[in-house]
Amino acid sequence: LRLLRLTGRHALRGLRRDLDRRQSPFASPLSLVSMHHRGWDNCSAACTALVTMLPYSSTVHVRIVFVNESEKVPGTDRGPVDVPVRLLLPVIVSAVFIIVMNGSMVNVALPTIGEEFGVSEGQAGWVISGYLLVFAVGIPLYGRLADVYSIRKAFSVGLVGFAAGSLVCALAPNLPVLVAGRVLQAAGGAAIPALSSTSVAKLLSPGQRGGALGLIVSSVGVGGAVGPVVGGVVVQLAGWHTLFYGTFFLGLILLSASLRVLPDAFSDKSDSSFDLPGGVLLALAAGLFLFGVTEGQVRGFYSALSWGSFVTATLAAAAFARRITTTPEPFVSPRLLRNGAYLTCAAVGFLGMLANLTSIIFVPLLLADVNGLRPGAAGLTLAPGAVAVALLSPLAGRFSDRVGSRPLILAGLATMALSLLALSAFGVGASALFVAAGMLGVGVGFAGITSPNTNATAATLPRDEVGVGLGIYQMLFFLGGGCGPALLGAFLAARRESGAGALNPFYTLNATAFSDAFLLLSLCSLVALLVVSYGRSTADKGPGASGFRL
């Protein structure tokens, strides 16, 4: 593959030659030349130069297609970028899988880490909390970097940080160094979810995005399910340090693959500046909000630390809103926050992830506390839902390319709401098989909304804001997953202390607090369903017309 980049009114889309190997033994790896040219003279010169490189006996077939400069292929920055999809997707999907697995596999190692370093459970918990905080706030920063610089450079910087943080964790002699390594891991790893969706949106045509996004979502589900299993086995056989040695070498492998596969094409805004103060203000607003929720669960939402975090987050958000309206080149254009379709997609992503991840966390607690199951048996009830997400997400993504995202999102949210409502009314305190069936419904619904909703989000964004738009969307997505368990944990504790009856009138068993918790999750899905129901489909019904407008 050879790329000759010139500029002009026309763009030479393809210059393909097929050599007749029966007439000539010549076999060159050069099979495609793409260029932007300033006129026919340059095109003719390029063709002549190509032909003179070949032996006289070669048979050359040339196909030339001219396209106006204003009609560039969607999803590219400065014209067509020939991307080997069969190589691109395995690298992106593998990177997402490893990052998600890295986030979940450390959970099972916390008791061992606390015992080795002689720290309390709360202190050891910062290995998880520090990672989640930095991970959530770093996603939109990398999304914006992809709009200003090349995807390959931003992706590579993230993988270098992830690998370096893994090595620091593997060699950590005490808890502070381990937490610092996890923070560095998160600062680099945040690039992967942000840039994976951005790469698909920028490099693939609208008709290809849904299936690719579905594969990414599938890798998230599989990574989250495999992580605890891998963590438990490795910690038991080789110790927790080996976990981080493994992610270090995997990060180096991914770095090498990404440098070979990802294109180095720059954005149309490559000459613009990066609004670092705006990015820091947005990161502070999101991070302090998540920190306030986390501390509220531990110390109570009336504690000074929790309230102080919320107040500071509000001030940072207000300063961010002021900056994007006053600076010439803001971190994010104000029109993005006035985009009704984009805000709808962001709300669906936040509420959908909140309901899904929170239910995944609280089902094992329910079965252990109420049904008396051991952790391993309780965890098996989540397997049907995880398999559903892994298998159905790519199908839902490809289907959204054909019929649009809105019908799938509506069906997925309705399935999630009904499944969670059934768990609240009849599943809490009942057979573990009923709970597994309910979580299967949650997984099917989540698979129906995630990749179509990400596809719809990309469809609502201007090309020069795809990176930061998807970055903020992914930030809200992970904030929903981080806030949900903390908020529901506080709600569950409050309902237990009150000793009141179940809020669900159909519930007749004896675990009222858990019934109320799942009822609240079903209401979150219902709110998201109402938000989408009151939207209107876009006028464009063709492939890739996935967004909806308020």
C-alpha positions in Angstrom: 0.0 0.0 0.0 1.5 3.3 -1.1 -0.2 6.7 -0.3 0.7 9.8 -2.3 -0.9 12.7 -0.6 -1.4 15.9 -2.7 -4.2 18.4 -2.5 -6.6 19.8 -5.1 -10.2 20.1 -6.4 -10.3 16.5 -7.4 -9.3 13.3 -5.5 -8.0 10.2 -7.2 -10.0 7.5 -5.3 -8.4 4.4 -6.7 -5.5 3.5 -9.0 -5.5 -0.3 -8.9 -3.4 -2.5 -11.1 -3.7 -6.3 -11.4 -0.8 -8.1 -12.8 -1.4 -11.1 -15.0 0.9 -13.6 -13.2 0.5 -16.1 -16.1 2.3 -13.7 -18.4 4.8 -12.3 -16.0 6.6 -13.6 -12.9 6.6 -10.1 -11.5 5.0 -10.0 -8.1 5.3 -6.7 -6.2 3.6 -6.0 -2.9 2.5 -2.6 -4.4 -1.2 -3.2 -5.2 -3.0 0.1 -4.6 -2.0 3.7 -5.0 -4.3 6.5 -3.7 -3.6 10.2 -4.1 -5.0 13.7 -4.0 -3.6 15.5 -7.0 -3.5 19.1 -8.3 -4.6 18.2 -11.8 -4.4 15.7 -14.6 -0.7 16.4 -15.3 0.2 15.0 -11.8 -2.1 12.0 -12.3 -0.6 11.3 -15.7 2.9 11.6 -14.3 2.0 9.2 -11.4 0.6 6.6 -13.8 3.7 6.9 -16.0 6.0 6.5 -13.0 4.1 3.4 -11.8 4.1 1.7 -15.2 7.9 2.3 -15.7 8.4 0.4 -12.4 7.0 -2.8 -14.0 8.7 -5.3 -16.3 7.8 -4.9 -20.0 5.7 -8.1 -20.0 3.4 -7.1 -17.2 -0.3 -6.6 -18.0 -1.6 -3.5 -16.1 -5.2 -2.7 -15.4 -5.8 0.8 -14.2 -9.1 2.1 -12.7 -9.3 5.9 -12.1 -12.3 7.5 -10.3 -12.5 11.2 -9.7 -14.5 12.6 -6.9 -15.0 16.3 -6.0 -13.1 17.4 -2.9 -16.3 18.3 -1.2 -17.6 14.7 -1.6 -15.0 12.9 0.5 -15.8 9.6 1.9 -17.6 9.9 5.3 -15.6 8.9 8.3 -12.3 10.1 7.1 -10.4 13.3 7.8 -8.7 14.5 4.7 -10.2 12.2 2.1 -10.2 8.5 1.8 -8.0 6.5 4.0 -7.6 2.8 3.0 -7.9 0.9 6.2 -7.5 -2.9 6.4 -10.6 -3.6 8.4 -9.6 -7.2 9.0 -6.5 -6.0 10.8 -7.9 -2.9 12.4 -10.8 -4.5 14.2 -8.7 -7.3 15.9 -6.3 -4.8 17.3 -9.0 -2.5 18.6 -11.2 -5.3 20.0 -8.2 -6.9 21.7 -7.2 -3.7 23.2 -10.6 -3.0 24.7 -10.8 -6.6 26.0 -7.5 -6.3 27.8 -8.3 -2.9 29.3 -11.7 -4.2 30.6 -10.2 -7.4 31.9 -7.4 -5.4 33.6 -10.1 -3.4 35.4 -12.0 -6.3 36.7 -9.3 -8.9 37.4 -7.7 -6.9 40.2 -10.9 -7.0 42.3 -10.3 -10.6 43.4 -6.7 -9.7 44.4 -7.7 -7.0 46.9 -7.7 -9.3 50.0 -4.3 -10.7 49.1 -2.9 -7.2 48.5 -4.3 -5.9 51.8 -2.8 -8.8 53.7 0.6 -8.5 52.1 0.9 -4.8 52.7 -0.8 -4.8 56.1 -3.5 -2.3 55.3 -7.2 -2.1 55.9 -9.9 -3.1 53.4 -10.8 0.6 52.8 -7.1 1.5 52.1 -6.7 -1.4 49.7 -9.9 -0.2 48.0 -8.0 2.8 46.6 -6.4 0.3 44.1 -9.8 0.2 42.5 -11.1 3.7 43.3 -8.0 5.5 42.1 -8.1 3.6 38.8 -11.8 4.3 38.2 -11.6 8.0 38.9 -8.7 8.6 36.5 -10.1 6.3 33.9 -13.4 8.1 33.8 -12.0 11.6 33.5 -9.3 10.6 31.0 -11.7 9.4 28.3 -12.9 12.7 26.9 -9.3 14.1 26.9 -8.2 11.4 24.6 -11.3 11.8 22.5 -10.4 15.5 22.0 -6.7 14.5 21.2 -8.0 12.4 18.4 -9.7 15.4 16.9 -6.5 17.4 17.0 -3.8 14.9 16.4 -3.7 11.5 14.6 -5.4 8.5 16.1 -2.3 6.4 15.9 -0.3 8.8 18.0 -3.0 9.2 20.7 -3.6 5.4 20.8 0.1 4.8 21.1 0.6 7.3 23.9 -2.2 5.6 25.8 -0.7 2.2 25.4 2.7 3.4 26.5 1.1 4.9 29.7 -0.8 1.7 30.3 2.3 -0.5 29.9 4.4 1.8 32.1 1.7 1.7 34.8 1.5 -2.1 34.7 5.3 -2.3 35.2 5.1 0.1 38.2 2.3 -2.0 39.7 4.2 -5.3 39.2 7.3 -3.9 41.0 5.4 -2.0 43.7 7.0 -2.5 47.1 4.1 -0.8 49.0 0.5 0.3 48.6 1.2 4.0 47.7 3.4 2.9 44.8 0.8 0.4 43.7 -1.9 3.0 43.7 0.3 5.4 41.8 0.9 2.6 39.2 -2.8 2.0 38.9 -3.4 5.7 38.3 -0.8 5.7 35.6 -2.4 2.6 34.1 -5.8 4.3 34.1 -4.3 7.5 32.6 -3.0 5.4 29.6 -5.8 2.9 29.5 -8.5 5.6 29.2 -7.3 6.1 25.6 -8.6 2.7 24.5 -12.4 3.0 25.0 -12.3 6.6 23.8 -10.2 6.0 20.7 -11.7 2.5 19.8 -15.2 4.0 19.0 -13.5 7.1 17.5 -11.4 5.0 15.2 -14.5 3.1 14.0 -16.4 6.3 13.5 -13.6 8.1 11.6 -12.2 5.3 9.6 -15.2 3.1 8.6 -18.1 4.0 6.4 -21.5 4.4 8.1 -22.7 1.0 6.8 -19.8 -0.7 8.5 -19.8 1.0 11.9 -22.6 -0.9 13.6 -21.1 -4.3 13.3 -17.7 -3.0 14.4 -19.1 -1.2 17.4 -21.0 -4.4 18.3 -17.7 -6.3 18.4 -16.2 -3.6 20.7 -19.2 -3.9 23.1 -18.9 -7.7 22.9 -15.3 -7.5 24.0 -16.4 -5.3 26.9 -18.8 -8.0 28.1 -16.4 -10.8 27.7 -13.5 -8.9 29.3 -15.7 -8.1 32.3 -16.7 -11.7 32.7 -13.3 -13.2 32.1 -11.4 -10.8 34.3 -12.4 -12.2 37.8 -11.7 -15.7 36.6 -8.3 -14.9 35.2 -7.5 -12.8 38.3 -8.5 -15.6 40.7 -6.5 -18.3 38.9 -3.3 -16.2 38.4 -3.3 -14.9 42.0 -3.7 -18.4 43.4 -1.0 -19.9 41.2 1.6 -17.1 40.8 0.7 -14.2 43.0 -0.9 -10.8 42.2 2.3 -9.3 40.8 2.0 -11.7 37.9 -1.3 -10.0 36.9 0.6 -6.8 36.1 3.5 -8.4 34.4 1.0 -10.0 32.1 -0.7 -6.7 31.2 2.7 -5.1 30.7 3.7 -7.6 28.0 0.2 -7.5 26.5 0.4 -3.7 26.3 3.7 -3.9 24.5 2.3 -6.3 21.9 -0.7 -4.0 21.4 1.5 -1.0 21.0 3.5 -2.8 18.2 0.3 -3.9 16.5 -1.3 -0.4 16.7 1.7 1.2 15.1 1.4 -1.1 12.2 -2.3 -1.0 11.7 -3.7 2.4 12.7 -3.4 5.1 10.0 -1.4 8.2 10.8 -3.8 10.6 9.0 -4.3 13.9 10.8 -7.6 15.6 11.5 -8.9 18.6 9.6 -8.1 20.5 12.9 -4.5 19.3 13.2 -3.4 22.9 13.1 -5.7 23.9 16.0 -4.7 24.1 19.6 -5.7 21.8 22.4 -7.7 23.6 25.1 -5.9 22.1 28.1 -7.7 24.3 30.8 -11.1 23.3 29.4 -10.2 19.6 29.5 -8.9 19.9 33.0 -12.1 21.6 34.2 -14.2 18.9 32.6 -12.1 16.2 34.2 -12.4 17.9 37.6 -16.1 18.2 37.3 -16.5 14.5 36.4 -13.9 13.2 38.8 -15.1 15.1 41.8 -18.7 14.1 41.2 -17.7 10.4 41.1 -15.5 10.9 44.1 -18.4 12.5 46.0 -20.7 9.6 45.2 -18.1 7.1 46.3 -17.4 8.8 49.5 -21.1 9.3 50.1 -21.5 5.6 50.1 -18.7 5.1 52.6 -19.1 8.1 54.9 -22.6 9.2 54.1 -23.8 11.8 51.7 -24.1 14.3 54.5 -20.4 14.2 55.2 -18.3 17.3 54.6 -16.0 15.4 52.2 -18.9 14.2 50.0 -20.7 17.6 50.0 -17.5 19.4 49.4 -16.8 17.2 46.4 -20.2 17.9 44.9 -19.9 21.7 45.4 -16.4 21.8 43.8 -17.6 19.6 40.9 -20.5 22.1 40.4 -18.1 25.0 40.4 -15.7 23.2 37.9 -18.7 22.5 35.6 -19.8 26.1 35.7 -16.2 27.3 34.9 -16.1 24.7 32.0 -19.4 26.1 30.6 -18.1 29.6 30.8 -14.8 28.7 29.1 -16.2 27.0 26.1 -18.3 30.1 25.4 -15.5 32.6 25.7 -12.3 30.9 24.3 -11.7 31.0 20.5 -10.9 27.3 20.3 -12.7 25.5 23.2 -12.2 22.0 24.3 -15.7 21.2 22.9 -17.9 23.4 20.8 -21.0 24.8 22.6 -23.2 23.6 19.8 -22.4 20.0 20.8 -24.1 20.6 24.2 -27.1 22.1 22.3 -27.4 19.0 20.1 -30.6 17.4 21.2 -30.0 14.0 19.5 -26.5 13.8 21.0 -27.8 14.6 24.5 -30.5 11.9 24.1 -27.9 9.3 23.2 -25.7 10.4 26.1 -28.6 10.0 28.6 -29.4 6.6 27.2 -25.8 5.5 27.6 -25.6 6.8 31.2 -28.8 5.2 32.4 -28.3 2.0 30.5 -24.9 1.4 31.9 -26.0 2.4 35.3 -28.9 -0.2 35.3 -26.8 -3.0 33.7 -23.6 -2.8 35.8 -25.4 -2.1 39.0 -27.6 -5.2 38.6 -24.5 -7.3 37.8 -22.8 -6.2 41.0 -25.9 -6.6 43.2 -27.2 -10.0 42.0 -24.3 -11.9 43.6 -24.8 -10.0 46.8 -28.5 -10.8 46.7 -27.9 -14.6 46.2 -25.2 -14.7 48.9 -27.2 -12.8 51.5 -30.8 -14.0 50.8 -30.3 -17.4 49.1 -27.2 -18.4 50.9 -25.2 -19.3 47.8 -21.5 -19.4 47.7 -19.7 -16.7 45.6 -18.8 -19.1 42.8 -22.4 -20.4 42.4 -23.8 -16.9 42.7 -21.5 -15.7 40.0 -22.7 -18.4 37.6 -26.1 -16.7 37.4 -24.5 -13.9 35.5 -23.1 -16.2 32.8 -26.3 -16.2 30.6 -26.4 -12.4 30.5 -22.7 -12.1 29.7 -23.0 -14.7 26.9 -26.0 -12.8 25.5 -24.0 -9.5 25.4 -21.1 -11.2 23.7 -23.1 -12.9 21.0 -25.9 -10.4 20.4 -23.9 -7.1 20.4 -22.3 -7.6 17.0 -25.6 -8.7 15.5 -27.4 -5.6 17.0 -24.7 -3.3 15.6 -25.0 -4.8 12.1 -28.8 -4.7 12.2 -28.7 -1.0 13.3 -26.7 -0.2 10.0 -29.7 -1.6 8.1 -32.8 -0.4 10.0 -31.4 2.4 12.1 -30.7 2.4 15.8 -34.0 3.7 17.3 -36.1 0.5 17.0 -33.3 -1.6 18.6 -32.8 0.9 21.4 -36.5 1.0 22.2 -36.7 -2.8 22.2 -33.6 -3.1 24.3 -34.7 -0.6 27.0 -38.1 -2.2 27.2 -36.5 -5.6 27.7 -34.2 -4.3 30.4 -37.1 -2.5 32.2 -39.4 -5.5 32.1 -36.6 -7.9 33.2 -35.6 -5.7 36.2 -39.2 -5.2 37.1 -39.7 -9.0 37.1 -36.7 -9.4 39.4 -38.1 -6.8 41.7 -41.6 -8.4 41.8 -40.9 -12.1 41.7 -37.1 -12.8 41.5 -35.7 -11.4 44.8 -35.6 -14.2 47.3 -36.9 -16.8 44.8 -34.9 -19.5 42.9 -31.5 -18.7 41.6 -32.7 -20.0 38.2 -35.4 -17.3 38.1 -32.7 -14.7 38.9 -30.5 -16.1 36.1 -33.4 -15.8 33.6 -34.0 -12.2 34.7 -30.3 -11.4 34.2 -30.5 -13.1 30.8 -33.2 -10.6 29.9 -31.0 -7.7 31.1 -28.1 -8.9 29.0 -30.3 -9.2 25.9 -31.7 -5.7 26.4 -28.2 -4.2 27.1 -26.9 -5.8 23.9 -29.8 -4.2 22.0 -29.0 -0.7 23.2 -25.2 -0.3 23.6 -23.7 -0.7 20.1 -26.8 0.8 18.3 -26.7 3.8 20.7 -23.0 4.3 20.1 -23.7 4.1 16.4 -26.4 6.7 16.8 -24.1 8.9 18.8 -21.5 8.9 16.0 -24.3 9.7 13.5 -25.3 12.8 15.4 -21.8 14.4 15.4 -20.0 16.6 12.9 -16.9 14.9 11.5 -14.6 17.3 13.3 -16.1 16.6 16.7 -16.4 12.9 16.5 -13.5 12.3 18.9 -14.5 14.7 21.7 -18.2 13.8 21.3 -17.6 10.1 21.6 -15.1 10.8 24.4 -17.7 12.7 26.5 -20.3 10.0 25.7 -17.9 7.2 26.9 -17.1 9.3 30.0 -20.9 9.5 30.8 -21.2 5.8 30.0 -18.5 4.8 32.6 -19.7 7.4 35.1 -23.1 5.6 35.0 -21.3 2.4 35.8 -19.3 4.0 38.6 -22.2 6.0 40.2 -24.8 3.3 40.0 -23.4 0.8 42.5 -22.6 3.6 45.0 -26.0 5.2 44.8 -27.8 1.9 44.9 -25.7 0.8 47.8 -26.7 3.8 49.8 -30.3 3.3 48.9 -30.2 -0.3 49.9 -28.7 0.6 53.3 -31.4 3.2 53.9 -34.2 0.8 53.0 -32.8 -1.8 55.4 -32.6 0.7 58.2 -36.1 1.9 57.7 -37.6 -1.5 57.9 -40.6 -0.4 55.7 -42.5 -2.7 53.4 -41.7 -3.2 49.8 -42.4 -0.4 47.3 -43.4 -2.9 44.7 -47.0 -3.9 45.4 -46.5 -7.3 43.7 -43.6 -8.4 45.9 -44.6 -10.9 48.7 -41.2 -12.3 49.9 -38.9 -11.2 52.7 -36.1 -9.3 50.9 -37.8 -6.0 50.5 -34.7 -3.9 50.4 -33.3 -5.7 47.4 -36.8 -5.7 45.7 -36.8 -1.9 46.1 -33.3 -1.6 44.7 -34.2 -3.5 41.5 -37.4 -1.5 41.2 -35.3 1.6 41.1 -33.1 0.1 38.4 -36.2 -0.7 36.3 -37.3 2.9 36.7 -33.9 4.1 35.3 -34.5 1.9 32.2 -38.0 3.3 31.9 -36.8 6.9 32.1 -34.3 6.2 29.3 -37.1 4.5 27.3 -39.3 7.6 27.7 -36.5 9.9 26.6 -36.0 7.9 23.4 -39.8 7.5 22.8 -40.3 11.3 22.7 -37.6 11.7 20.1 -38.1 11.7 16.4 -36.2 9.7 13.9 -33.9 11.5 11.5 -35.1 12.2 8.1 -32.4 10.2 6.5 -33.4 6.5 6.6 -30.5 5.2 4.6 -27.6 3.2 6.0 -26.0 4.9 8.9 -29.0 7.1 9.7 -28.9 6.0 13.3 -29.5 9.2 15.3 -32.7 10.7 16.5 -33.7 14.3 17.1 -35.7 15.7 19.9 
